[in-house]
Amino acid sequence: MAIGPGILFDVDLQDVPGPAISLILKKLKKQIMIGEQFYPTPKKVIEKMLLPYKTEKAETGHHYRTVNYKLENLHILDPSAGKGDILDFMKDQYHYNNINLYAIEIDSELQYTLQGKSYQVIGTDFLKYSGDLYFDMIIMNPPFDHGADHLLKALDYTFN
C-alpha cells in the first residue's frame, strides 16, 4: 500500500489499531509538510561557509577572500537551525572563542533537539521573529521557499 509521495507500508493498515493509525498519519503529514524544506547542511558545505574565518591557510586549491574578523566574543544566530548541524560545527571548532550561539527553528521536535544540545532557542519562525536581540553574525541554510525573505530579514537583525 502507498500513501503520499513515495511512502510505502509493508503491512495492511486495516490490521493496525486506530490510535496507531492516527499517530502514523500525523507523523506523515508533518514529514510531508516539512520534509521538502528540511535539508541538513553537510559538513563540507559548513566548512566552506566558514572557510574565510579559518586562521590557517586552506590547502583546497581554491582562492577564498580571507576576512579580517575573528569569531570570538560574538552573538551568532542560525535562523533555520534544523537539528543544529551548523551550530554543532561552530561549537566544535570555535568553543574556545566565547561565542554565544542562538537558534530559531519552526519544528517543535527539532527545537527539543536544539535545547538538548544547550542552544538558546529564541523563536519558532524567523520571518515572524520580532525579538530585541541583534547578532554579529547570522549563518544559515535557509529553506527554499522564501529564501530571499530570510536573507532580507537577516540584514535587519545584524549589527552594522
N, C-alpha and C positions, 0 to 999 in steps of 0.2 A: 504494500500500500504506500502511496506517496502523498505527502502533504506539503504544499508550498514549493518554493523553488529549490529542487534538489534535496528535499528532506524525505528520507525513506525510513520505514519501520519494518523490522523483521517479524513482528507479532501482529496478530489480528487485534485491532483496537477494541473490538467488541468484547474481548476477554479481559480487558483492563478495567478495574473499578472506576466508577465515575469521578471521585475526587482526584485520582491519579491522572485521569484524562484532563481535568481542568488545570492541574499543575503543569502537565506537559504542554498543553496549548498556550498557557500563559507564558511559559518559558520560550516557546517557539515564536510567539508574537513578538516578544521582546528581542529575540535574536534577529528576527526579520527586520524589525524597526531599526535596531542599532547596528546589526551585523554589517550592513552595507557601508556604514560610516566609521566603523571601528577597525583600524588597521594599525596594529602595534608597530612602532618605529624600530626598524632593525638597528642593531648596534653599529654597523658600518655607516649607516646614514647619520646617526647621532655623532659619531666620531668626526665625520666630515662637517657637520653643522658647527662643531666646536673646534675644529682644526685651527682657525685663526687665533684662538686663545691658547694654543699649546705653547709651552715655554721652550721646548726643544724643537729643533728643525725636523720636519717630517720627511721621511725618505720615500715619498709616494711617486715622485716623478712629476707631480702636478705643481703648478705655481699658485700659491694662495697668498693673498694680501694679509700680512700679519697685522693684528690690531694692537696698538699700544694701550692695552687695557687689561688689567689683571682681574681675574674672577675671585675677588676677596672682599669681604665685608659688604656683600650685596644682597639685595632682596630680589629673588628670581621667581618668576611665575611660569608654569605650564598651564595654559587656559583650556586645554583639551587633553588632560593628563592621562586618560585611559587607565591602564594598570600601573603607570608610573615609570615606564622604561627610560624616558629622558631624565626624569628626576633621579632615578636609581643610578644612572651613569654619572650624573653630576655629583651626586653624593659620594660615589665611589672614587671619582677622580679628583674632586676638589674639597673633600671633607675637612681638610686641614686649613682651609681658607676662610672659615667662619662665614659661610654663605647661608642664607635663610631661604628655604625652598617652600613655595606655595603651589597649590593645585586648585583648579576648578574642573569639575567633572560632572556631566549630566546624568550618568548612570549610577544609581544608588549602590549597586553591588560593587562597582569599581571604586566608589567613594569609600566603602568599608575597607577595600584592599589598600587604598592610599593611606587611610587613617591607621591601619595596622602597620604600615611602614613608617609611621610617625610624621607624615607630611601634613602640613596645615591646609586642610580643605576649606577654602573661603567662599565657595559658591558652587552652584549647580549648573548654571547656563551662562557662559561667558558673554554672550550677546545681550543678556539681561543684567549683567553684573553692574552694580552701582555703588560699590564699596568705596571707602576712603583711603585704601592702600594704593600706593603707586610703586612702580618697580624699576630697578636699574636695568633689568633685562627681562624680556618675555621671549621664551623659546617654545616653539610649538610645531606640531604636525597637525594643522587644522583639518577638520572634516571637509570632504569635497564640496558638500552643499554649504553655501555661504562662506567659503574660504576667504574671499575678498573682504567680507564684512568682519571676519575675525581679525584680519590684518589691520583694518582701519580702527577697530576697537582697541587693538594692542597699542596703536600710536597714542590713543587717548590716555592710556594708563602707564606710559613710560616717562621717566624723568627726561628732561631735555639735556 
